Amino acid sequence: MSNPVQDQYEAYPYPGRNPAEEKARLITGSPSRLLEIDHYLFGGRRDWTRPFRALVAGGGTGDATVMLAQQLADARTPAEIVYLDLSSASRAIAEQRIAARGLANVRFLNGSLLELGALGLGGFDYIDCCGVLHHLPDPAAGLASLTGALAPGGGIGLMVYGEYGRTGVYPLQAALRQLAGDMPLNEQVGLAKQLLKILPATNAFRQNRILGDHQRGDAELVDLLLHRQDRAYTVPQLAELAAGAGLAVASFIEPIRYDPGLYLADPALAKRAATLPALEQAALAERLASNMKLHIAYLTREAGSVARPSPDAIPLLIEWDAAAIAKSVQQQGAIKGAFDGLPVTLPLPRQAPAILSRIDGRRTLSDIQREMEKLPDWAAFMTLFQPIYRALNGINRLVLRF
């Protein structure tokens, strides 16, 4: 029997990628940066000279596979990455991208993550599963299969759709199914483009300004609006899904988006929110922001897997230059940006530039503290470092290594 989801990705490999572009750029993101994996799943203490096995479950056109393979090669880690996907067309693109980089640490397989037990692939230190579980008829069975493939102490980097940020998607999907009937998929693409031009001003999808994937290409339009099977999750639903597989959320990405204090300017309300358990705080933050179109999370069986600031921790910036960010903070006194249309300003202490400029991948926090002449003791230093850590780790730009 034909699998409509598999057929979709054979016709429209997702996301749209050109292997020739590998010579010009490495696409990175969360989850699955090595620095993140180490920080959130291994307490910042993973020895990357030891062998490392990773599974990319639902590898698509290869973003996570390429990123992991390149970063592990750069770290000279003896590694094996197993790429698994139903779509031969998507796999072909991923293979071309790996070949363009001259990497040899990836094994490619076609198959379903639901069949991991039968495939006999052994245990994995890390599993990447992005944009897959929410397309399964039984996501819980999918996550249980992944959990069964974890080696002791291993963890999962997961992405699923967020319910509130996808406002308007599912009514529009239903409308397109009504209009398309049994029309071939390629003709449905034209129909969808035609409908998007004439949607009423009151249409919820038209009013949702944070969804723009469909504007990048036909594969993205199909995945967003013409998918035959997907669902979205709230924070409590994702936590329940993880718990059903014997896992817990080690951290969401970006962490500060799941802190209700970011959205509560009233100190009394912020104080009340801070008394809630961590997952309830995350659920409250999602409800307040109402703009999370996806959830990225690291999942683990082990409690206490996230690195925490201590004197011997080495702070590391993710894809940021210390001098540049120190200069920016010196000028603005804060980190400024936006989360899916929501402007965010994160004030930092006056001494933040001096601390940030000393982050070089070698200095520990105690080294930095000793160099700060007016911060003679650890407690005084941490009073200043904690808001820096909350802000930069909160936007997923600062992690720790030991």
N, C-alpha and C positions, 0 to 999 in steps of 0.2 A: 504494500500500500504506500501511496505517496505521503511524505511528511511535509505539510505546507510550510512549516518553519524552516526546515532544511532546504526546501525548494527556493524559499525567499532568499536565503543567503548564497545559494548557488547562482541565482540570477543577479543579486545585488550584494556582493561581498562587502562586509561592513567592519570598520568604517572605510570609506574610500581612501585608498593609499596608492601612491606611485613609487615603486621600488627605486626608481632613478633618483629620487629625492634623498635617499640614504646618504649620498655623498655630501649633502649640504647640511643635514641636520639629524639630530637624535631626538625623537619625540619622547619626552619624559612626563611623568605625572604620578598621581596617587591612585591606588596603592602601588607598592612594589619597587619604589626606590630602595636601594640597599640600606641607606642611612635610616630610612623609616622602619624597615623590617627589623633592623638591629635595635632601634630605640624602643619600638612598641611591642615587639614580640620576644626579644632576647635581652632586655634590660640594658642594652648598650654594651654587652659583653661578648658578643659572638666573635669567635676567632675565624676570620675569613681566609686563613691559610688552610683550614680544614675543609674536606669535601662537603659540598652543598648540593642537595637535590631539590629542584623546584618543578612544580606542575603548573602549567597554564591551562586551566580547564575552561574551554570555550575560547580558544586563542584568536578567533577572527582573523583579521588581516595582519595581526602580529605586533601591535603596539607594545603590549607587556612583554612578549617574548623577546623582541628586539632590545628593549630597554634592559631587561634582566641579563640577557646574554652579553650585551656590550659592557655593562657595569661589572659583571662577574669576571669577564675577560680582562678588563682594566685593573681589577683588584687582584688578578692572577690567582683567583680562587679555582681549585679543581672542582668543576661543577658539571652537572648534567641538568638540562632543562627539557622537560617533556611537554611538547605542544600537543593539545588534543582538541579536535573540533570536528563537527559533523560535515562541514562544507569543504569539498575538494577545491572549489574556486577560491575560497578564503585562504586555505592552506597554501595554495600555489603562490599567492601574493606574499604571504609570510615567509615562505621558503626563499623567494627571490630577494626579499629584503635582507634576510640573514646572509645569503650568498653575496650580496652587494657589499657587505661589511667584512666578508672573509672570516666569519665566525664558524666554529666547529663544535660548539658545546650544546647544540639543540638536536633533539630527536623528535621527528614529526610523526604523528599518528592521526588517522581519522577514526572517530568513534564518539560515543556518548559518555559523559561523566557519570551517568547512571550505571555504566558497565565497568567501573574501575575495579571492582572486586574480581571480575572474570578476566580482566586484562593482565593481572599479575605483575603490575609495575613496581611493586614494593612500596616502601614508605617514603614520604617527602618531608623535608624540613620546612618547606613553605609551599603554599598553594595560592595562586592568583585566580580569582573567579569574578570577573567583572562583566556586568550586563548579561548574565546568563540565567541565574536562578529564577529571575522574574519572568523568564520566557518558558519555563518548564511547566507541564501540567501539574506536577507535585514538587514545588520548591523544597519542601521539607525532606523529601526523599533524596533530592539532589545534594542538599547540604550534609545529610547523613552519610551519603556516599563519599563526599570529600573528606569528612571527618575520619571516616574509616581508613583513608589513605594517608593520614598524617603520621609521621614518625613521632616517637615520644619527644615532647618539648616543642613540637612544631606548631605553626599557626597559619592562619588564612587571612589574605587581603581580599575584601569583598566590596563589590558595588552593586546596589540595587536601586531602583527608582524610588524617589520620594513622592508621597501622595500629594502634599499641598502645593508643591511647586509645579506639578503637572496638571493644574487646574485647566479644564477645557479639553485635554487630550482625548479622554475616553468618550465623551459625547460626540466629538468630531470623528473619531474612529468608527463609532456606530453609524453616524450619518453617511460616511463614505462606504461602509459595507452595504447600507440600504441602496445607495445610488449605483454602486458598482455591480451588484448581483454577482454573476459568474464571469464577469469581464476578466480577461487575462491581466496579470499583474502589471505588465508594461503599459497597458492602456489605463489601468487604475492610477498610475503615476500622472498621466496627463489629466485625468479627471480631477485628481486631488489639487493639482496646480491651478486648474480652472476654478475650482470651488474656493480655494484660498483667496483668490482675487475678489470674490463677491460676498464674502462672509458678512453678515449684518454687524453693525457697530457694537451691538450688545453681545455678540458671541464671546463666550468665555475664553476660547483659545485665542481669538483675535486680541482680546484685552490682556492676555498673559504675555508681558513683554520680556520675560526671562527665557522663553523657549525660542531658540533660533536655529536648532540643528537642521531643520528641513530646508534651510536656505543655503546650506553648504554643498548639497549635491543630491542626486536621486537616491543613492543608498541611504543617506541620512533621512530623507523624506519617507522612504518606505519603512525604515526602522521605527520612526516616530509615529506615523499616521496610518500606515497600512499593515502593521504587524498583526498577525493572526492570533497571537497569544502573548499577552503581557499583563502584568499587574504592578501596583506600586505599594510601598510600605510606609507606615508611620514608624517613629522610633519604638514605641511599645511593641508593634508587630514584628519589627526586625529583632528586637531583644528576645521575643518569644520564639521566633524562628531559630535563633542561635541556641537558646536554652534547650530546645527540643533535640538538638544535635549534641548536647553536652558541652556547649561552648559558651563563653561570655564575651561581651564587648570589651576589649582592652582599651580601645580609644576610637572615637570618631575623628574623621578628617574633614575640615579643619576643626580642631578641638574647641576653639573659642566660639564657633558658631553654635555650639551646643551648650554654651554657658548662658543661662537666662540673664545674668548680670549685664551682658552686652546690650540687652534690649530694655532694661529697666532703669530709667533715669531717676526714679524715685528711690532714695536710699532705704526707706522702710520696706518697700516691696522687694527690693533686691536682697535685703537681709532675710526676709521670709523665704524667698526662693532658695537662698543658700543653705537653708536647713533641710531641704529635701534630699533624699538619696540621689546618687549620681544619675541613674537612668531616668528618674522622674524630673530632674533638672533638665536633662537633654530633651525629654518629651515636652516640657514647658517651653524651652527655647524654640523648638520646632513650631509649636503652636503660635508663639508670639511672632516669629519671623515670617512664617507662612510662605517662604520662598525657596525652600530646599527641594530642588527637582531631582536630586539623587542623594543617596547616603553611601559614603565610603567609610568602611570600618575595618579594624584589625580584630580578629577573633582568635581566642586561645582557650585551651583547657586549663592553663596554669594561671593562678592568681599572682599578682605582683609582677607581671611581665614587662611593665613599662619602666624605663629608666627615670630616676628622680634626681634632682640636683643634690650634690654633695661635694665636699672639698676636692675629691679626686676625679670628679667628672670633667671630661673635656667637652666644651660646647662646640658644636659644628653648625655652620650655616648651610642651608640647602639652596644651592644654585644662586646665592647672593654673595657679593663682594663686601667684606667687612668694612673697608675704607669708604666705599660708596654709601652703604647704609648708615654708617656713623655720621657722614657728612649730611645726609638727608635728615637724619634725626636732629642733628645740631641746628639745622635751618628751621625745621618745622616743630621740634619739640614733641613729635608724635609719629606714629605710623599711621598713614592715611591710605584708604583704598575703598573698595566696595565689594559686597557679597551679593551677587545676583540682583543688582539694582539698589541695594541698600548701602548708602554711604556709611563708612565706619572710620572713626578716629580713635586711636588707642594712645592716650598720653603716656609719656615715659619720663622718668626722673631726669633731672638736669645732668647727672653724671653718666647717663646712658651712652652718649657717644664715646666717652673714654673707655667704658667697658666693652662696647661693641668693637671698637678699633683694635682691641687686644685679642679678639677671637681669631686664631690662626691655625686651628687644628692640632696644636701641640700643647698650648697652655691649658692647665687645669683651672677650675674655678678658684682654687686656693692660690695658684700662681697669679691670677689676675687680681685677686683680693690683696695680695702682698704688694703688688705694684701700685695700688691705689693709696696714695700717701694719707689721705684723710679718712680712710676706712681701715683702722688698725685691727679690727676684729671681725670674725666671720659673721656674727649676728648683724653687725652694721652693714656688711656687704650684702647679705641676703635680703635685707630690707629693700635695697635698691635692685638687686638682681631678680627678685620674684616678679615684680611687674614687667620687667624686660622679658623674662621667661614666659609669663602668661601671654604677653602680646605676640612674641615671635614664634614660640612653640604653638601658640594658639592659631596662627595663620600658616602653620606647618613650614616655617622657615628656619627653625632652630631645634636641634636634637642634641642628645648627649651620648658620649661614648666613654668607656672606662678602659 
